[in-house]
Amino acid sequence: MDAERTGVFFWRYRRASAWQRDTWRFLYRTLIEERHWAVLEQDRVLLEALPADADQHEHLYQHDLGLVRLRRLLRARAEQQSASAPPA
């Protein structure tokens, strides 16, 4: 949201209809919802504990190379669009 705060949104969505929708809602409310909130709480605690410059000191593994490549592609695209944008 700004230099000191972030906004996080978690989708809780599953497309279903008729008896499948009723079954999903029953399973969610009786079994899954408690686990869902436990995981969201873990995420909240983790995000609040991260230092402001956490993204500058990542230690990525070999299997994270796809993430690194995607970030580089997005950065290059943003720089390209920024350079070609008319001055404001």
PyMOL Python script that loads the backbone (N, CA, C, O; Angstrom):
from pymol import cmd

cmd.read_pdbstr("""\
ATOM      1  N   MET A   1       0.824  -1.187   0.000  1.00  0.00           N
ATOM      2  CA  MET A   1       0.000   0.000   0.000  1.00  0.00           C
ATOM      3  C   MET A   1       0.869   1.250   0.000  1.00  0.00           C
ATOM      4  O   MET A   1       0.576   2.212  -0.711  1.00  0.00           O
ATOM      5  N   ASP A   2       1.931   1.241   0.791  1.00  0.00           N
ATOM      6  CA  ASP A   2       2.902   2.331   0.788  1.00  0.00           C
ATOM      7  C   ASP A   2       4.236   1.764   1.261  1.00  0.00           C
ATOM      8  O   ASP A   2       4.406   0.546   1.303  1.00  0.00           O
ATOM      9  N   ALA A   3       5.170   2.616   1.613  1.00  0.00           N
ATOM     10  CA  ALA A   3       6.516   2.149   1.992  1.00  0.00           C
ATOM     11  C   ALA A   3       6.513   1.337   3.290  1.00  0.00           C
ATOM     12  O   ALA A   3       7.428   0.546   3.519  1.00  0.00           O
ATOM     13  N   GLU A   4       5.516   1.517   4.127  1.00  0.00           N
ATOM     14  CA  GLU A   4       5.486   0.844   5.426  1.00  0.00           C
ATOM     15  C   GLU A   4       4.423  -0.246   5.549  1.00  0.00           C
ATOM     16  O   GLU A   4       4.456  -1.033   6.496  1.00  0.00           O
ATOM     17  N   ARG A   5       3.480  -0.304   4.607  1.00  0.00           N
ATOM     18  CA  ARG A   5       2.369  -1.251   4.725  1.00  0.00           C
ATOM     19  C   ARG A   5       2.144  -1.991   3.415  1.00  0.00           C
ATOM     20  O   ARG A   5       2.462  -1.496   2.333  1.00  0.00           O
ATOM     21  N   THR A   6       1.594  -3.174   3.541  1.00  0.00           N
ATOM     22  CA  THR A   6       1.251  -3.960   2.356  1.00  0.00           C
ATOM     23  C   THR A   6      -0.197  -4.424   2.468  1.00  0.00           C
ATOM     24  O   THR A   6      -0.743  -4.540   3.565  1.00  0.00           O
ATOM     25  N   GLY A   7      -0.793  -4.680   1.343  1.00  0.00           N
ATOM     26  CA  GLY A   7      -2.143  -5.209   1.330  1.00  0.00           C
ATOM     27  C   GLY A   7      -2.116  -6.622   0.762  1.00  0.00           C
ATOM     28  O   GLY A   7      -1.492  -6.872  -0.269  1.00  0.00           O
ATOM     29  N   VAL A   8      -2.790  -7.537   1.431  1.00  0.00           N
ATOM     30  CA  VAL A   8      -2.807  -8.933   1.002  1.00  0.00           C
ATOM     31  C   VAL A   8      -4.257  -9.381   0.932  1.00  0.00           C
ATOM     32  O   VAL A   8      -5.052  -9.096   1.827  1.00  0.00           O
ATOM     33  N   PHE A   9      -4.589 -10.075  -0.128  1.00  0.00           N
ATOM     34  CA  PHE A   9      -5.942 -10.590  -0.284  1.00  0.00           C
ATOM     35  C   PHE A   9      -5.854 -12.056  -0.642  1.00  0.00           C
ATOM     36  O   PHE A   9      -5.102 -12.428  -1.543  1.00  0.00           O
ATOM     37  N   PHE A  10      -6.601 -12.888   0.039  1.00  0.00           N
ATOM     38  CA  PHE A  10      -6.610 -14.326  -0.219  1.00  0.00           C
ATOM     39  C   PHE A  10      -7.976 -14.711  -0.768  1.00  0.00           C
ATOM     40  O   PHE A  10      -9.005 -14.480  -0.133  1.00  0.00           O
ATOM     41  N   TRP A  11      -7.968 -15.294  -1.942  1.00  0.00           N
ATOM     42  CA  TRP A  11      -9.210 -15.758  -2.554  1.00  0.00           C
ATOM     43  C   TRP A  11      -9.660 -17.032  -1.884  1.00  0.00           C
ATOM     44  O   TRP A  11      -8.855 -17.929  -1.633  1.00  0.00           O
ATOM     45  N   ARG A  12     -10.922 -17.114  -1.598  1.00  0.00           N
ATOM     46  CA  ARG A  12     -11.536 -18.338  -1.103  1.00  0.00           C
ATOM     47  C   ARG A  12     -12.696 -18.614  -2.057  1.00  0.00           C
ATOM     48  O   ARG A  12     -13.842 -18.234  -1.815  1.00  0.00           O
ATOM     49  N   TYR A  13     -12.348 -19.289  -3.148  1.00  0.00           N
ATOM     50  CA  TYR A  13     -13.313 -19.415  -4.219  1.00  0.00           C
ATOM     51  C   TYR A  13     -13.206 -20.795  -4.852  1.00  0.00           C
ATOM     52  O   TYR A  13     -12.106 -21.269  -5.137  1.00  0.00           O
ATOM     53  N   ARG A  14     -14.316 -21.421  -5.067  1.00  0.00           N
ATOM     54  CA  ARG A  14     -14.371 -22.687  -5.782  1.00  0.00           C
ATOM     55  C   ARG A  14     -15.683 -22.712  -6.545  1.00  0.00           C
ATOM     56  O   ARG A  14     -16.755 -22.571  -5.957  1.00  0.00           O
ATOM     57  N   ARG A  15     -15.596 -22.889  -7.846  1.00  0.00           N
ATOM     58  CA  ARG A  15     -16.788 -22.887  -8.677  1.00  0.00           C
ATOM     59  C   ARG A  15     -17.466 -24.256  -8.596  1.00  0.00           C
ATOM     60  O   ARG A  15     -16.870 -25.282  -8.928  1.00  0.00           O
ATOM     61  N   ALA A  16     -18.707 -24.248  -8.153  1.00  0.00           N
ATOM     62  CA  ALA A  16     -19.481 -25.482  -8.071  1.00  0.00           C
ATOM     63  C   ALA A  16     -20.958 -25.104  -8.071  1.00  0.00           C
ATOM     64  O   ALA A  16     -21.320 -23.968  -7.768  1.00  0.00           O
ATOM     65  N   SER A  17     -21.793 -26.058  -8.411  1.00  0.00           N
ATOM     66  CA  SER A  17     -23.225 -25.791  -8.411  1.00  0.00           C
ATOM     67  C   SER A  17     -23.971 -27.027  -7.925  1.00  0.00           C
ATOM     68  O   SER A  17     -23.427 -28.128  -7.837  1.00  0.00           O
ATOM     69  N   ALA A  18     -25.232 -26.793  -7.616  1.00  0.00           N
ATOM     70  CA  ALA A  18     -26.143 -27.849  -7.169  1.00  0.00           C
ATOM     71  C   ALA A  18     -25.592 -28.593  -5.952  1.00  0.00           C
ATOM     72  O   ALA A  18     -25.111 -27.965  -5.009  1.00  0.00           O
ATOM     73  N   TRP A  19     -25.658 -29.915  -5.967  1.00  0.00           N
ATOM     74  CA  TRP A  19     -25.251 -30.707  -4.813  1.00  0.00           C
ATOM     75  C   TRP A  19     -23.760 -30.594  -4.533  1.00  0.00           C
ATOM     76  O   TRP A  19     -23.337 -30.741  -3.387  1.00  0.00           O
ATOM     77  N   GLN A  20     -22.942 -30.330  -5.581  1.00  0.00           N
ATOM     78  CA  GLN A  20     -21.502 -30.180  -5.369  1.00  0.00           C
ATOM     79  C   GLN A  20     -21.207 -28.912  -4.562  1.00  0.00           C
ATOM     80  O   GLN A  20     -20.306 -28.902  -3.724  1.00  0.00           O
ATOM     81  N   ARG A  21     -21.963 -27.854  -4.816  1.00  0.00           N
ATOM     82  CA  ARG A  21     -21.798 -26.621  -4.045  1.00  0.00           C
ATOM     83  C   ARG A  21     -22.173 -26.857  -2.587  1.00  0.00           C
ATOM     84  O   ARG A  21     -21.457 -26.427  -1.681  1.00  0.00           O
ATOM     85  N   ASP A  22     -23.281 -27.530  -2.362  1.00  0.00           N
ATOM     86  CA  ASP A  22     -23.713 -27.828  -0.995  1.00  0.00           C
ATOM     87  C   ASP A  22     -22.677 -28.696  -0.269  1.00  0.00           C
ATOM     88  O   ASP A  22     -22.378 -28.465   0.902  1.00  0.00           O
ATOM     89  N   THR A  23     -22.139 -29.686  -0.968  1.00  0.00           N
ATOM     90  CA  THR A  23     -21.129 -30.561  -0.382  1.00  0.00           C
ATOM     91  C   THR A  23     -19.876 -29.771  -0.036  1.00  0.00           C
ATOM     92  O   THR A  23     -19.317 -29.925   1.050  1.00  0.00           O
ATOM     93  N   TRP A  24     -19.434 -28.922  -0.964  1.00  0.00           N
ATOM     94  CA  TRP A  24     -18.236 -28.109  -0.714  1.00  0.00           C
ATOM     95  C   TRP A  24     -18.438 -27.191   0.492  1.00  0.00           C
ATOM     96  O   TRP A  24     -17.563 -27.094   1.353  1.00  0.00           O
ATOM     97  N   ARG A  25     -19.584 -26.522   0.554  1.00  0.00           N
ATOM     98  CA  ARG A  25     -19.852 -25.625   1.686  1.00  0.00           C
ATOM     99  C   ARG A  25     -19.855 -26.391   2.995  1.00  0.00           C
ATOM    100  O   ARG A  25     -19.336 -25.900   3.997  1.00  0.00           O
ATOM    101  N   PHE A  26     -20.431 -27.587   3.006  1.00  0.00           N
ATOM    102  CA  PHE A  26     -20.440 -28.402   4.217  1.00  0.00           C
ATOM    103  C   PHE A  26     -19.018 -28.781   4.621  1.00  0.00           C
ATOM    104  O   PHE A  26     -18.637 -28.643   5.783  1.00  0.00           O
ATOM    105  N   LEU A  27     -18.234 -29.261   3.649  1.00  0.00           N
ATOM    106  CA  LEU A  27     -16.851 -29.639   3.950  1.00  0.00           C
ATOM    107  C   LEU A  27     -16.033 -28.441   4.419  1.00  0.00           C
ATOM    108  O   LEU A  27     -15.245 -28.550   5.359  1.00  0.00           O
ATOM    109  N   TYR A  28     -16.222 -27.313   3.771  1.00  0.00           N
ATOM    110  CA  TYR A  28     -15.467 -26.126   4.158  1.00  0.00           C
ATOM    111  C   TYR A  28     -15.797 -25.731   5.589  1.00  0.00           C
ATOM    112  O   TYR A  28     -14.899 -25.511   6.401  1.00  0.00           O
ATOM    113  N   ARG A  29     -17.050 -25.643   5.888  1.00  0.00           N
ATOM    114  CA  ARG A  29     -17.462 -25.180   7.214  1.00  0.00           C
ATOM    115  C   ARG A  29     -17.132 -26.165   8.327  1.00  0.00           C
ATOM    116  O   ARG A  29     -16.847 -25.745   9.449  1.00  0.00           O
ATOM    117  N   THR A  30     -17.163 -27.447   8.048  1.00  0.00           N
ATOM    118  CA  THR A  30     -16.937 -28.435   9.103  1.00  0.00           C
ATOM    119  C   THR A  30     -15.491 -28.892   9.219  1.00  0.00           C
ATOM    120  O   THR A  30     -15.077 -29.338  10.289  1.00  0.00           O
ATOM    121  N   LEU A  31     -14.714 -28.792   8.146  1.00  0.00           N
ATOM    122  CA  LEU A  31     -13.374 -29.366   8.169  1.00  0.00           C
ATOM    123  C   LEU A  31     -12.284 -28.392   7.732  1.00  0.00           C
ATOM    124  O   LEU A  31     -11.229 -28.320   8.364  1.00  0.00           O
ATOM    125  N   ILE A  32     -12.521 -27.661   6.684  1.00  0.00           N
ATOM    126  CA  ILE A  32     -11.447 -26.905   6.045  1.00  0.00           C
ATOM    127  C   ILE A  32     -11.278 -25.500   6.620  1.00  0.00           C
ATOM    128  O   ILE A  32     -10.153 -25.006   6.694  1.00  0.00           O
ATOM    129  N   GLU A  33     -12.367 -24.846   7.028  1.00  0.00           N
ATOM    130  CA  GLU A  33     -12.287 -23.443   7.429  1.00  0.00           C
ATOM    131  C   GLU A  33     -11.300 -23.208   8.563  1.00  0.00           C
ATOM    132  O   GLU A  33     -10.526 -22.253   8.504  1.00  0.00           O
ATOM    133  N   GLU A  34     -11.301 -24.032   9.570  1.00  0.00           N
ATOM    134  CA  GLU A  34     -10.382 -23.859  10.696  1.00  0.00           C
ATOM    135  C   GLU A  34      -8.927 -23.932  10.233  1.00  0.00           C
ATOM    136  O   GLU A  34      -8.094 -23.129  10.653  1.00  0.00           O
ATOM    137  N   ARG A  35      -8.633 -24.892   9.370  1.00  0.00           N
ATOM    138  CA  ARG A  35      -7.276 -25.009   8.826  1.00  0.00           C
ATOM    139  C   ARG A  35      -6.920 -23.808   7.964  1.00  0.00           C
ATOM    140  O   ARG A  35      -5.796 -23.307   8.004  1.00  0.00           O
ATOM    141  N   HIS A  36      -7.888 -23.356   7.189  1.00  0.00           N
ATOM    142  CA  HIS A  36      -7.693 -22.195   6.328  1.00  0.00           C
ATOM    143  C   HIS A  36      -7.287 -20.980   7.153  1.00  0.00           C
ATOM    144  O   HIS A  36      -6.320 -20.296   6.819  1.00  0.00           O
ATOM    145  N   TRP A  37      -8.017 -20.711   8.223  1.00  0.00           N
ATOM    146  CA  TRP A  37      -7.699 -19.566   9.070  1.00  0.00           C
ATOM    147  C   TRP A  37      -6.360 -19.739   9.781  1.00  0.00           C
ATOM    148  O   TRP A  37      -5.648 -18.760   9.999  1.00  0.00           O
ATOM    149  N   ALA A  38      -6.011 -20.968  10.144  1.00  0.00           N
ATOM    150  CA  ALA A  38      -4.710 -21.216  10.780  1.00  0.00           C
ATOM    151  C   ALA A  38      -3.572 -20.858   9.830  1.00  0.00           C
ATOM    152  O   ALA A  38      -2.585 -20.252  10.246  1.00  0.00           O
ATOM    153  N   VAL A  39      -3.702 -21.225   8.574  1.00  0.00           N
ATOM    154  CA  VAL A  39      -2.674 -20.904   7.580  1.00  0.00           C
ATOM    155  C   VAL A  39      -2.620 -19.396   7.340  1.00  0.00           C
ATOM    156  O   VAL A  39      -1.532 -18.829   7.238  1.00  0.00           O
ATOM    157  N   LEU A  40      -3.775 -18.741   7.248  1.00  0.00           N
ATOM    158  CA  LEU A  40      -3.795 -17.289   7.068  1.00  0.00           C
ATOM    159  C   LEU A  40      -3.147 -16.579   8.251  1.00  0.00           C
ATOM    160  O   LEU A  40      -2.456 -15.576   8.070  1.00  0.00           O
ATOM    161  N   GLU A  41      -3.361 -17.084   9.445  1.00  0.00           N
ATOM    162  CA  GLU A  41      -2.739 -16.483  10.626  1.00  0.00           C
ATOM    163  C   GLU A  41      -1.225 -16.667  10.591  1.00  0.00           C
ATOM    164  O   GLU A  41      -0.483 -15.756  10.959  1.00  0.00           O
ATOM    165  N   GLN A  42      -0.762 -17.834  10.152  1.00  0.00           N
ATOM    166  CA  GLN A  42       0.678 -18.049  10.003  1.00  0.00           C
ATOM    167  C   GLN A  42       1.259 -17.060   8.993  1.00  0.00           C
ATOM    168  O   GLN A  42       2.332 -16.498   9.216  1.00  0.00           O
ATOM    169  N   ASP A  43       0.556 -16.853   7.895  1.00  0.00           N
ATOM    170  CA  ASP A  43       1.011 -15.897   6.883  1.00  0.00           C
ATOM    171  C   ASP A  43       1.075 -14.487   7.457  1.00  0.00           C
ATOM    172  O   ASP A  43       2.025 -13.750   7.194  1.00  0.00           O
ATOM    173  N   ARG A  44       0.064 -14.109   8.240  1.00  0.00           N
ATOM    174  CA  ARG A  44       0.044 -12.775   8.837  1.00  0.00           C
ATOM    175  C   ARG A  44       1.231 -12.575   9.769  1.00  0.00           C
ATOM    176  O   ARG A  44       1.903 -11.545   9.705  1.00  0.00           O
ATOM    177  N   VAL A  45       1.490 -13.542  10.624  1.00  0.00           N
ATOM    178  CA  VAL A  45       2.614 -13.452  11.561  1.00  0.00           C
ATOM    179  C   VAL A  45       3.933 -13.341  10.793  1.00  0.00           C
ATOM    180  O   VAL A  45       4.795 -12.534  11.141  1.00  0.00           O
ATOM    181  N   LEU A  46       4.081 -14.147   9.762  1.00  0.00           N
ATOM    182  CA  LEU A  46       5.306 -14.105   8.959  1.00  0.00           C
ATOM    183  C   LEU A  46       5.487 -12.746   8.292  1.00  0.00           C
ATOM    184  O   LEU A  46       6.575 -12.173   8.342  1.00  0.00           O
ATOM    185  N   LEU A  47       4.433 -12.227   7.668  1.00  0.00           N
ATOM    186  CA  LEU A  47       4.534 -10.947   6.978  1.00  0.00           C
ATOM    187  C   LEU A  47       4.843  -9.807   7.941  1.00  0.00           C
ATOM    188  O   LEU A  47       5.607  -8.901   7.608  1.00  0.00           O
ATOM    189  N   GLU A  48       4.256  -9.847   9.128  1.00  0.00           N
ATOM    190  CA  GLU A  48       4.525  -8.798  10.104  1.00  0.00           C
ATOM    191  C   GLU A  48       5.957  -8.860  10.630  1.00  0.00           C
ATOM    192  O   GLU A  48       6.504  -7.836  11.041  1.00  0.00           O
ATOM    193  N   ALA A  49       6.568 -10.035  10.626  1.00  0.00           N
ATOM    194  CA  ALA A  49       7.921 -10.197  11.156  1.00  0.00           C
ATOM    195  C   ALA A  49       9.006  -9.889  10.121  1.00  0.00           C
ATOM    196  O   ALA A  49      10.174  -9.743  10.480  1.00  0.00           O
ATOM    197  N   LEU A  50       8.634  -9.790   8.844  1.00  0.00           N
ATOM    198  CA  LEU A  50       9.635  -9.531   7.814  1.00  0.00           C
ATOM    199  C   LEU A  50      10.205  -8.124   7.936  1.00  0.00           C
ATOM    200  O   LEU A  50       9.456  -7.173   8.156  1.00  0.00           O
ATOM    201  N   PRO A  51      11.516  -7.981   7.795  1.00  0.00           N
ATOM    202  CA  PRO A  51      12.083  -6.635   7.775  1.00  0.00           C
ATOM    203  C   PRO A  51      11.682  -5.917   6.483  1.00  0.00           C
ATOM    204  O   PRO A  51      11.306  -6.552   5.498  1.00  0.00           O
ATOM    205  N   ALA A  52      11.766  -4.608   6.504  1.00  0.00           N
ATOM    206  CA  ALA A  52      11.331  -3.800   5.359  1.00  0.00           C
ATOM    207  C   ALA A  52      12.107  -4.126   4.090  1.00  0.00           C
ATOM    208  O   ALA A  52      11.569  -4.004   2.989  1.00  0.00           O
ATOM    209  N   ASP A  53      13.357  -4.538   4.228  1.00  0.00           N
ATOM    210  CA  ASP A  53      14.179  -4.828   3.048  1.00  0.00           C
ATOM    211  C   ASP A  53      14.328  -6.329   2.791  1.00  0.00           C
ATOM    212  O   ASP A  53      15.326  -6.765   2.218  1.00  0.00           O
ATOM    213  N   ALA A  54      13.353  -7.105   3.207  1.00  0.00           N
ATOM    214  CA  ALA A  54      13.443  -8.563   3.083  1.00  0.00           C
ATOM    215  C   ALA A  54      13.617  -9.015   1.636  1.00  0.00           C
ATOM    216  O   ALA A  54      14.279 -10.021   1.379  1.00  0.00           O
ATOM    217  N   ASP A  55      13.034  -8.287   0.696  1.00  0.00           N
ATOM    218  CA  ASP A  55      13.144  -8.690  -0.707  1.00  0.00           C
ATOM    219  C   ASP A  55      14.540  -8.434  -1.270  1.00  0.00           C
ATOM    220  O   ASP A  55      14.843  -8.891  -2.372  1.00  0.00           O
ATOM    221  N   GLN A  56      15.390  -7.722  -0.550  1.00  0.00           N
ATOM    222  CA  GLN A  56      16.738  -7.448  -1.019  1.00  0.00           C
ATOM    223  C   GLN A  56      17.744  -8.524  -0.597  1.00  0.00           C
ATOM    224  O   GLN A  56      18.871  -8.550  -1.093  1.00  0.00           O
ATOM    225  N   HIS A  57      17.343  -9.396   0.303  1.00  0.00           N
ATOM    226  CA  HIS A  57      18.262 -10.400   0.844  1.00  0.00           C
ATOM    227  C   HIS A  57      17.681 -11.800   0.759  1.00  0.00           C
ATOM    228  O   HIS A  57      17.732 -12.555   1.730  1.00  0.00           O
ATOM    229  N   GLU A  58      17.134 -12.148  -0.383  1.00  0.00           N
ATOM    230  CA  GLU A  58      16.553 -13.472  -0.549  1.00  0.00           C
ATOM    231  C   GLU A  58      17.646 -14.510  -0.768  1.00  0.00           C
ATOM    232  O   GLU A  58      18.692 -14.221  -1.347  1.00  0.00           O
ATOM    233  N   HIS A  59      17.388 -15.699  -0.304  1.00  0.00           N
ATOM    234  CA  HIS A  59      18.267 -16.835  -0.545  1.00  0.00           C
ATOM    235  C   HIS A  59      17.440 -17.886  -1.279  1.00  0.00           C
ATOM    236  O   HIS A  59      16.768 -18.714  -0.663  1.00  0.00           O
ATOM    237  N   LEU A  60      17.502 -17.836  -2.593  1.00  0.00           N
ATOM    238  CA  LEU A  60      16.671 -18.708  -3.409  1.00  0.00           C
ATOM    239  C   LEU A  60      17.389 -20.009  -3.729  1.00  0.00           C
ATOM    240  O   LEU A  60      18.617 -20.053  -3.803  1.00  0.00           O
ATOM    241  N   TYR A  61      16.624 -21.051  -3.913  1.00  0.00           N
ATOM    242  CA  TYR A  61      17.144 -22.363  -4.266  1.00  0.00           C
ATOM    243  C   TYR A  61      17.123 -22.542  -5.778  1.00  0.00           C
ATOM    244  O   TYR A  61      16.573 -21.710  -6.500  1.00  0.00           O
ATOM    245  N   GLN A  62      17.714 -23.613  -6.249  1.00  0.00           N
ATOM    246  CA  GLN A  62      17.781 -23.899  -7.681  1.00  0.00           C
ATOM    247  C   GLN A  62      16.389 -23.957  -8.301  1.00  0.00           C
ATOM    248  O   GLN A  62      16.188 -23.496  -9.425  1.00  0.00           O
ATOM    249  N   HIS A  63      15.423 -24.525  -7.570  1.00  0.00           N
ATOM    250  CA  HIS A  63      14.077 -24.643  -8.137  1.00  0.00           C
ATOM    251  C   HIS A  63      13.345 -23.307  -8.186  1.00  0.00           C
ATOM    252  O   HIS A  63      12.226 -23.249  -8.696  1.00  0.00           O
ATOM    253  N   ASP A  64      13.937 -22.241  -7.676  1.00  0.00           N
ATOM    254  CA  ASP A  64      13.339 -20.915  -7.737  1.00  0.00           C
ATOM    255  C   ASP A  64      13.794 -20.113  -8.958  1.00  0.00           C
ATOM    256  O   ASP A  64      13.464 -18.933  -9.080  1.00  0.00           O
ATOM    257  N   LEU A  65      14.543 -20.739  -9.853  1.00  0.00           N
ATOM    258  CA  LEU A  65      15.044 -20.020 -11.019  1.00  0.00           C
ATOM    259  C   LEU A  65      13.919 -19.492 -11.905  1.00  0.00           C
ATOM    260  O   LEU A  65      14.074 -18.451 -12.543  1.00  0.00           O
ATOM    261  N   GLY A  66      12.800 -20.191 -11.948  1.00  0.00           N
ATOM    262  CA  GLY A  66      11.654 -19.705 -12.713  1.00  0.00           C
ATOM    263  C   GLY A  66      11.148 -18.379 -12.158  1.00  0.00           C
ATOM    264  O   GLY A  66      10.784 -17.483 -12.919  1.00  0.00           O
ATOM    265  N   LEU A  67      11.123 -18.253 -10.838  1.00  0.00           N
ATOM    266  CA  LEU A  67      10.710 -17.010 -10.195  1.00  0.00           C
ATOM    267  C   LEU A  67      11.686 -15.885 -10.533  1.00  0.00           C
ATOM    268  O   LEU A  67      11.269 -14.767 -10.834  1.00  0.00           O
ATOM    269  N   VAL A  68      12.969 -16.180 -10.483  1.00  0.00           N
ATOM    270  CA  VAL A  68      13.988 -15.182 -10.825  1.00  0.00           C
ATOM    271  C   VAL A  68      13.802 -14.725 -12.269  1.00  0.00           C
ATOM    272  O   VAL A  68      13.849 -13.528 -12.553  1.00  0.00           O
ATOM    273  N   ARG A  69      13.595 -15.661 -13.168  1.00  0.00           N
ATOM    274  CA  ARG A  69      13.418 -15.312 -14.586  1.00  0.00           C
ATOM    275  C   ARG A  69      12.165 -14.467 -14.797  1.00  0.00           C
ATOM    276  O   ARG A  69      12.187 -13.491 -15.547  1.00  0.00           O
ATOM    277  N   LEU A  70      11.077 -14.846 -14.132  1.00  0.00           N
ATOM    278  CA  LEU A  70       9.835 -14.072 -14.253  1.00  0.00           C
ATOM    279  C   LEU A  70      10.038 -12.648 -13.746  1.00  0.00           C
ATOM    280  O   LEU A  70       9.580 -11.699 -14.383  1.00  0.00           O
ATOM    281  N   ARG A  71      10.710 -12.482 -12.623  1.00  0.00           N
ATOM    282  CA  ARG A  71      10.963 -11.143 -12.095  1.00  0.00           C
ATOM    283  C   ARG A  71      11.788 -10.317 -13.074  1.00  0.00           C
ATOM    284  O   ARG A  71      11.507  -9.139 -13.293  1.00  0.00           O
ATOM    285  N   ARG A  72      12.803 -10.938 -13.660  1.00  0.00           N
ATOM    286  CA  ARG A  72      13.642 -10.218 -14.619  1.00  0.00           C
ATOM    287  C   ARG A  72      12.840  -9.805 -15.847  1.00  0.00           C
ATOM    288  O   ARG A  72      12.996  -8.691 -16.347  1.00  0.00           O
ATOM    289  N   LEU A  73      11.982 -10.701 -16.334  1.00  0.00           N
ATOM    290  CA  LEU A  73      11.145 -10.369 -17.486  1.00  0.00           C
ATOM    291  C   LEU A  73      10.188  -9.222 -17.165  1.00  0.00           C
ATOM    292  O   LEU A  73      10.021  -8.305 -17.969  1.00  0.00           O
ATOM    293  N   LEU A  74       9.565  -9.274 -15.994  1.00  0.00           N
ATOM    294  CA  LEU A  74       8.634  -8.215 -15.607  1.00  0.00           C
ATOM    295  C   LEU A  74       9.359  -6.881 -15.416  1.00  0.00           C
ATOM    296  O   LEU A  74       8.841  -5.833 -15.804  1.00  0.00           O
ATOM    297  N   ARG A  75      10.549  -6.916 -14.821  1.00  0.00           N
ATOM    298  CA  ARG A  75      11.315  -5.689 -14.632  1.00  0.00           C
ATOM    299  C   ARG A  75      11.702  -5.093 -15.989  1.00  0.00           C
ATOM    300  O   ARG A  75      11.590  -3.885 -16.200  1.00  0.00           O
ATOM    301  N   ALA A  76      12.157  -5.950 -16.901  1.00  0.00           N
ATOM    302  CA  ALA A  76      12.548  -5.472 -18.234  1.00  0.00           C
ATOM    303  C   ALA A  76      11.353  -4.879 -18.967  1.00  0.00           C
ATOM    304  O   ALA A  76      11.475  -3.841 -19.617  1.00  0.00           O
ATOM    305  N   ARG A  77      10.203  -5.530 -18.865  1.00  0.00           N
ATOM    306  CA  ARG A  77       8.990  -5.019 -19.513  1.00  0.00           C
ATOM    307  C   ARG A  77       8.577  -3.677 -18.919  1.00  0.00           C
ATOM    308  O   ARG A  77       8.193  -2.765 -19.651  1.00  0.00           O
ATOM    309  N   ALA A  78       8.652  -3.553 -17.603  1.00  0.00           N
ATOM    310  CA  ALA A  78       8.289  -2.290 -16.950  1.00  0.00           C
ATOM    311  C   ALA A  78       9.247  -1.181 -17.369  1.00  0.00           C
ATOM    312  O   ALA A  78       8.817  -0.057 -17.627  1.00  0.00           O
ATOM    313  N   GLU A  79      10.541  -1.486 -17.440  1.00  0.00           N
ATOM    314  CA  GLU A  79      11.513  -0.484 -17.866  1.00  0.00           C
ATOM    315  C   GLU A  79      11.281  -0.083 -19.317  1.00  0.00           C
ATOM    316  O   GLU A  79      11.410   1.088 -19.674  1.00  0.00           O
ATOM    317  N   GLN A  80      10.939  -1.061 -20.152  1.00  0.00           N
ATOM    318  CA  GLN A  80      10.662  -0.780 -21.571  1.00  0.00           C
ATOM    319  C   GLN A  80       9.444   0.133 -21.696  1.00  0.00           C
ATOM    320  O   GLN A  80       9.469   1.103 -22.454  1.00  0.00           O
ATOM    321  N   GLN A  81       8.384  -0.173 -20.959  1.00  0.00           N
ATOM    322  CA  GLN A  81       7.174   0.647 -21.012  1.00  0.00           C
ATOM    323  C   GLN A  81       7.428   2.033 -20.451  1.00  0.00           C
ATOM    324  O   GLN A  81       6.906   3.023 -20.964  1.00  0.00           O
ATOM    325  N   SER A  82       8.228   2.107 -19.400  1.00  0.00           N
ATOM    326  CA  SER A  82       8.542   3.400 -18.796  1.00  0.00           C
ATOM    327  C   SER A  82       9.349   4.270 -19.755  1.00  0.00           C
ATOM    328  O   SER A  82       9.120   5.475 -19.855  1.00  0.00           O
ATOM    329  N   ALA A  83      10.286   3.654 -20.453  1.00  0.00           N
ATOM    330  CA  ALA A  83      11.123   4.408 -21.407  1.00  0.00           C
ATOM    331  C   ALA A  83      10.322   4.894 -22.608  1.00  0.00           C
ATOM    332  O   ALA A  83      10.604   5.962 -23.153  1.00  0.00           O
ATOM    333  N   SER A  84       9.319   4.112 -23.025  1.00  0.00           N
ATOM    334  CA  SER A  84       8.550   4.494 -24.208  1.00  0.00           C
ATOM    335  C   SER A  84       7.351   5.370 -23.881  1.00  0.00           C
ATOM    336  O   SER A  84       6.676   5.849 -24.792  1.00  0.00           O
ATOM    337  N   ALA A  85       7.072   5.591 -22.601  1.00  0.00           N
ATOM    338  CA  ALA A  85       5.928   6.414 -22.200  1.00  0.00           C
ATOM    339  C   ALA A  85       6.236   7.882 -22.470  1.00  0.00           C
ATOM    340  O   ALA A  85       7.365   8.330 -22.270  1.00  0.00           O
ATOM    341  N   PRO A  86       5.239   8.628 -22.923  1.00  0.00           N
ATOM    342  CA  PRO A  86       5.462  10.068 -23.143  1.00  0.00           C
ATOM    343  C   PRO A  86       5.710  10.777 -21.819  1.00  0.00           C
ATOM    344  O   PRO A  86       5.132  10.393 -20.802  1.00  0.00           O
ATOM    345  N   PRO A  87       6.548  11.795 -21.810  1.00  0.00           N
ATOM    346  CA  PRO A  87       6.812  12.512 -20.549  1.00  0.00           C
ATOM    347  C   PRO A  87       5.544  13.171 -20.026  1.00  0.00           C
ATOM    348  O   PRO A  87       4.718  13.676 -20.786  1.00  0.00           O
ATOM    349  N   ALA A  88       5.419  13.150 -18.726  1.00  0.00           N
ATOM    350  CA  ALA A  88       4.209  13.715 -18.094  1.00  0.00           C
ATOM    351  C   ALA A  88       4.337  15.196 -17.888  1.00  0.00           C
ATOM    352  O   ALA A  88       3.416  15.829 -17.371  1.00  0.00           O
TER     353      ALA A  88
END
""", "prot")
cmd.dss("prot")
cmd.show_as("cartoon", "prot")
cmd.util.cbc("prot")
cmd.orient("prot")
